[in-house]
Amino acid sequence: MYLRFEKFSHRDGQHRYLVLSLTPTLFGDWCVVQSTGPIGQPGGQERRNYCPTLDEAQSLFESTRERQVKRGFVPIPVQMGLF
């Protein structure tokens, strides 16, 4: 799973992005990766959370998505290439 969010606040001067992804690891665990940072500027952070089961990882992914939407981030449709 892969979701991209953006947040624009002209009053506060914030232009930020957030990318959430859910991927399997080589050892059978699942990883929820959260990357955030300012749009158009250097810098950013990446957080990785490892979960032993897919259900636990999906629950963490959904709770993170809901929390970020409440903070003002808007999902942006991303078309991924076939090749």
PyMOL commands that set and color helices and strands:
alter all, ss='L'
color gray80, all
select helices_A, chain A and resi 54-70
alter helices_A, ss='H'
color red, helices_A
select strands_A, chain A and resi 2-9+14-24+30-38+45-51+74-76
alter strands_A, ss='S'
color yellow, strands_A
deselect
rebuild
show_as cartoon
